[in-house]
């Protein structure tokens, strides 16, 4: 699944409306990487807050996974709506050749389907609209790493700077799953429900105050999603302050996980924060650490 120069990347809008003006500069940047963007049919559609009706958006993802020329599928933006595409994907026979899905946030729903149902690894990383401003300092590191993961078979994620750990006194190895907290909670009771037993679970979120954050975590907890997880990696929790400006995110997370004694990594710079480091979902990852040291590194890449 490693991409090479000349490979085609499908550009799809599976979620909320996006600015059409971002496409031209983003496509030019992708071409600088040596890859060829292909705009999905119906990409220009709009419906309410969505980038087209559910049928329009389903047509895009179905076209992308069926197209033998397409090697990767890059979502223009997140928002809302990707969860409605799972019933359309369910009706399809799994294509013989995997495609690399790229995106995060609302795209978590499709990541879960690809990882769990089709057994395809995928890339939790920047949305395609970020390539429109690829030279901006806030985007450079994330995009450089995304390119490396996609096009360098030997590349592996390794990060220790800024990380801290709890209950981590041994090496933990497991398949990495997860994504946006609200989307994982929304998966409960569906046939794309997140499966966490024996896995390393990544969680990130944006715009959820303490009460809502606690409720989402409680949903996962009461559904048993923390009972047999190998470890937790906590990413960015952005704009989760109360109306008065107070931020109880740290306390809510500590309260919810205290009784589980799960190995926890904090400070992983992925999600809606400034950096959003990319990483591969559905592949094995290793976590090592102690009181003063924590390391997260990928064992398997896309290839």
Secondary structure as the mmCIF struct_conf table of DSSP 4:
data_model
#
loop_
_struct_conf.conf_type_id
_struct_conf.id
_struct_conf.beg_label_comp_id
_struct_conf.beg_label_asym_id
_struct_conf.beg_label_seq_id
_struct_conf.end_label_comp_id
_struct_conf.end_label_asym_id
_struct_conf.end_label_seq_id
TURN_TY1_P TURN_TY1_P1 UNK A 5 UNK A 6
STRN STRN1 UNK A 8 UNK A 12
BEND BEND1 UNK A 15 UNK A 15
STRN STRN2 UNK A 16 UNK A 16
TURN_TY1_P TURN_TY1_P2 UNK A 20 UNK A 21
HELX_RH_AL_P HELX_RH_AL_P1 UNK A 22 UNK A 32
TURN_TY1_P TURN_TY1_P3 UNK A 33 UNK A 34
STRN STRN3 UNK A 36 UNK A 39
HELX_LH_PP_P HELX_LH_PP_P1 UNK A 40 UNK A 40
TURN_TY1_P TURN_TY1_P4 UNK A 41 UNK A 44
STRN STRN4 UNK A 47 UNK A 47
TURN_TY1_P TURN_TY1_P5 UNK A 48 UNK A 49
STRN STRN5 UNK A 50 UNK A 50
BEND BEND2 UNK A 51 UNK A 52
HELX_RH_AL_P HELX_RH_AL_P2 UNK A 54 UNK A 66
TURN_TY1_P TURN_TY1_P6 UNK A 68 UNK A 69
STRN STRN6 UNK A 70 UNK A 75
BEND BEND3 UNK A 76 UNK A 76
BEND BEND4 UNK A 79 UNK A 80
HELX_RH_3T_P HELX_RH_3T_P1 UNK A 82 UNK A 85
HELX_RH_AL_P HELX_RH_AL_P3 UNK A 86 UNK A 90
TURN_TY1_P TURN_TY1_P7 UNK A 91 UNK A 91
BEND BEND5 UNK A 92 UNK A 92
HELX_LH_PP_P HELX_LH_PP_P2 UNK A 93 UNK A 95
BEND BEND6 UNK A 96 UNK A 97
STRN STRN7 UNK A 100 UNK A 103
HELX_RH_3T_P HELX_RH_3T_P2 UNK A 105 UNK A 107
HELX_RH_AL_P HELX_RH_AL_P4 UNK A 108 UNK A 116
TURN_TY1_P TURN_TY1_P8 UNK A 117 UNK A 117
BEND BEND7 UNK A 118 UNK A 118
STRN STRN8 UNK A 122 UNK A 124
HELX_RH_3T_P HELX_RH_3T_P3 UNK A 128 UNK A 133
TURN_TY1_P TURN_TY1_P9 UNK A 134 UNK A 135
BEND BEND8 UNK A 136 UNK A 136
HELX_RH_AL_P HELX_RH_AL_P5 UNK A 137 UNK A 151
TURN_TY1_P TURN_TY1_P10 UNK A 153 UNK A 154
STRN STRN9 UNK A 158 UNK A 159
TURN_TY1_P TURN_TY1_P11 UNK A 161 UNK A 162
STRN STRN10 UNK A 164 UNK A 166
BEND BEND9 UNK A 167 UNK A 167
BEND BEND10 UNK A 170 UNK A 170
STRN STRN11 UNK A 172 UNK A 180
HELX_RH_AL_P HELX_RH_AL_P6 UNK A 181 UNK A 187
TURN_TY1_P TURN_TY1_P12 UNK A 188 UNK A 189
BEND BEND11 UNK A 190 UNK A 190
TURN_TY1_P TURN_TY1_P13 UNK A 191 UNK A 192
TURN_TY1_P TURN_TY1_P14 UNK A 197 UNK A 198
STRN STRN12 UNK A 199 UNK A 206
BEND BEND12 UNK A 207 UNK A 207
HELX_RH_AL_P HELX_RH_AL_P7 UNK A 210 UNK A 222
TURN_TY1_P TURN_TY1_P15 UNK A 223 UNK A 227
BEND BEND13 UNK A 228 UNK A 228
BEND BEND14 UNK A 230 UNK A 230
STRN STRN13 UNK A 231 UNK A 238
BEND BEND15 UNK A 239 UNK A 239
TURN_TY1_P TURN_TY1_P16 UNK A 243 UNK A 244
BEND BEND16 UNK A 245 UNK A 245
HELX_RH_AL_P HELX_RH_AL_P8 UNK A 249 UNK A 257
HELX_RH_3T_P HELX_RH_3T_P4 UNK A 258 UNK A 260
TURN_TY1_P TURN_TY1_P17 UNK A 261 UNK A 261
STRN STRN14 UNK A 263 UNK A 266
BEND BEND17 UNK A 271 UNK A 275
STRN STRN15 UNK A 279 UNK A 281
BEND BEND18 UNK A 282 UNK A 283
STRN STRN16 UNK A 284 UNK A 289
BEND BEND19 UNK A 291 UNK A 292
STRN STRN17 UNK A 294 UNK A 298
BEND BEND20 UNK A 299 UNK A 299
#
